[in-house]
Amino acid sequence: MSSLLSTLVMLSVQALLVVCSPLQVLAHDHVNFSVYVENQTRGRDAMSRRQHRVYQLYSRTSGKHVQVMGRRISAKGDDGDKYAQLVVEADTFGSQVRIRGKETNFYLCMNHRGKLVGKKASNRSADCVFVEMVLENHYTALMSARYTGWYVGFTKRGRPRRGPQTLPNQQDVHFMKRLPPGEQPDPQPFRFTTVSKRSKKVRGTRPTATTAPT
């Protein structure tokens, strides 16, 4: 009996050490746990299913849509323009995306000079990865994942701005995501449930749930 008890105690101690060891390593190495989690979530997630979305990016300054016309990038596209239809690939656990022109199959990228260029789909350069950010004014901004602080931006004439000339509070970097014409989402039926109040006079009764007609 004593040997069995000793074995159980030993197994419990080993299990506790396995659980605590990662935390002990983090504490010993003085690693900020929030930074550790952020670094892990921003890495490539090869196990999850990659999400592909098709939409248009409406530029707040030019009043047009972002176009990927091969190597040339602009924000002069009309609603429904074939070059303005973008395939957004989210292949990480976080908010990092790659943006590809549906018509040309070129990726939207930012080089080391901050210039927006188009690169072939076979190019897996880190220059083509952006962090999708939703701002307080509900517009979307795209910051380069490689060059922190550099954003995708356009002038009023739809010409690309260089990354070093952009700031998150500039209208030049504000975009609105729009679905291409004819690709509106299917409306989901709205259902709600109401619960009657508990009666004060009758004890031990449960509230009844009624579903409103749809």
N, C-alpha and C positions, 0 to 999 in steps of 0.2 A: 504493500500500500504506500509506504514511504517513497519507494523508488518511482512509482507512478506519479505521485504528487510532485516529486523533484523534476521529472520529465516535463510535466505540464507547466511548471514554473519556468523552466528553461525555454520552452517553446514560446511562452508569453513574452519573455524578455527579448528573445530574438525578433519577434514580430514588432515589438515596440521600437527596437533599434532600426529596423527597416523603414518604418514610417518616419522616424525622427531624423534619419541621416541626411536627407536633402535639406531640411531646415537647418541642421547643424552646419552643413557645408556653407550655406548662404550666410549664416551668422558669423562663421569663422572667417570667411573671405570678405566680410563687410559689404555684401552685395545688397543693393536696394531691390527689394522684392518686386515692387511695382515696375521698375525698369526691366527686371528679369522677365516678368510676364509680358511686357510690351515687346521686348526683343523676340520672345518666342512666338507671339501671335503675328508679328510682321514677317516671319520667315515663310518660305514657300510651303504650302500645305498640299503635298502630293496625294494624300489619302482621301481628301474631300473631293466632291464633285465640283468641277469648275463651272462657274455661272457665266453665261453669255447673254447680254442684253443688247437690244438695238434701240437707239434713240438719237435724237438730234440735240445739239448744244446751241441754244440761242444766246448770242452775245448781247449783253446789256448795253454796250456802247455802240456797236455797229447796227444793232437792230436786225441782224441777219444771223445765219447759222454757220458754225464751223465746218469747213470743208477740208477733206484730205484728198488732194488731187495728185497722187503720186508723191514726188518729193516736195511739192509746193503745198503750203498750208495757208488758209485764209479764213475770214469770217464774213463772207459775202454771199453765202448760199441762201436761196429762197426756201420756204417751207415745202418739203417734199423733194428737194433737189437730190439727185442720186448720189452726188459726192458728199452731201451733208448727212447721209445715213451712216451712223457709226456703230460698230460692234464693240461693246465694252466688255472686256474679259476680266473677271475678278478671280485670280488664281491664288489668292492668299487667304489666310484666316481673318486678316484685318481688312482695311479699306483700300489697299493698293490695287490699282487697275491698269490695264493696257487698253489703249483705244485704237481701233483699226478701222480704216475706211472700208465699208462694205463693197463698194464698187471697185476700188483700186487694189485692195488687199495690202495697203501700206499702213504702217503704224505711225501714230503721232508721237514724236520724240523731241527731246530738248538736248542739244549738244553742250559741250563744255563751255561754249561762249554764251549760252543762254538763248540760242536761236532755235526756233521751232522748225523742224524738218520732218519729212516723211522717210521712213525706212521700210525695206521689204519685210514681208511677214516672216521670212526665215531668220531675220535678225532678232536675237533674244537679248539685246543690249539693255543694261540697266537704265540707259537714257530714255527708254520707252515706258518706264514705270512711273505712275503718278499716284499721289495720295488724294483721294476724293474727299473733300471737306464740305459739310453743310454749314453755312454761315448763319449768324443771328438773323439776318434779313431774309433767310430762306433761300438765298441763291447758293449755287454750288461753285466752289473753287477747286482748281487742280494744281497741286504743288508737286514739283519734281521730287521723287523719292530719293534721287541721287544727290541733287543740289538743293539742300534745305533752304527755304526762303525764296526760291524762284518759282514763279507761277506762270501758268498759261494765260496770256493776255493779248488783247487786240485793240487797235486804235478805232476811232470812229469810222475810218475808211475801210476797216476790216483787215488791216495789215498787222502781222504779228509783232508783239513787243518782245524785247529781249528779257530774259529772266531777271537780270540784275536791276532792271528798271521797274519792276513790279512790286506791289505791296498788297496784302490781303484786303485792305480797306479801300482799294481803288476799284472803281466801277469797271475798269478795263479787264479785271480778272473774274468778274461775276458772270455766271452763266445760269440758264434755266434749262432743265432737261425736258424735252418734249418728245412724245412718241411720233413716229412718221405717220402721215395721213393713212387712214384705213387700218391702223394697228392700235385702236383704242382698246383698253382692257375690258373684259366682260364684267358687267356689274354684278356684284355678289348680293344675294338677297339678305336683307337686314332683318334680324330677329332679336327680340328682347324678351326678358322674363320679369314679371312683377311678383313680389312676395307680399302677401297680406300681413298686416301688423298683428302681433300676438294679443289676444284678448286678455284684459286684466281680470275679468270676473272668473273665467274658466282656467283652471290650473291643469298642467300636465298635457295640454294640447299642443300640437306642432303646427307651425304656419304652413298653409297650403300654397303651392306654387301653381300659378296659372300662366299659360303662354298666350300672348296676344296674337290674334290672327294676322297672318302675313298677307 
